[in-house]
């Protein structure tokens, strides 16, 4: 369902690993044309960084904990200054 929804919204989709291929196939079946598949987390970071350089500004990383995509998020923030929002809504 996630792949089809992404296609309907017209957003790019990057899937990671063999277990995510079905999501990409759903994306393509629903008319999505901006699907890239990364064989591993390192390639996913490269794809996402390239996408951000081309003008995309939003990235949603969605996975089960077993996929380990928190490593992708960490990889995206390596060398980047990040502002965080504290629980009470103030910036740190």
Secondary structure, DSSP 8 states (H G I E B T S, - for coil): -HHHHHHHHT--EEEESGGGHHHHHHHHHTT---EEEESSHHHHHHHHHHHHHTT---------GGG-THHHHHHHHTT-----B-TTS-B-
